Amino acid sequence: MKQQTPVNYALLGIEWVAVADEAEVAYVDLMTRSRAHASLLEDALGVEAFRFTRGNMLLHAFPRVQAVAARQWLEEHGLAFVVSPGGPREDGPMTWVQGGFPP
């Protein structure tokens, strides 16, 4: 068996190489600022939202819901299934997959 010569990534202009593992996402944290979306999500997911305030906004959180169900609901309502750390901003998305709160 012929042994391959390692690639010199520096000669290709690549500064560093990382190996990443992929893992299926089973659960996500879904959030909304919309009372209507919260009500629809409660019915669709069969769970009650955890409600809290951040600044002057009332947020409805659905922690650890099945990713497949969350994605299906979002796509059926024309919303993107993407992680959004900027959701709590007033100009952010109305309903989103939570990825951390900005400071």
Summary of the structure (lengths in Angstrom):
residues: 103
radius of gyration: 19.8
end to end distance: 55.2
largest distance: 67.0
contacts: 220
relative contact order: 0.20
helix: 24%
strand: 26%
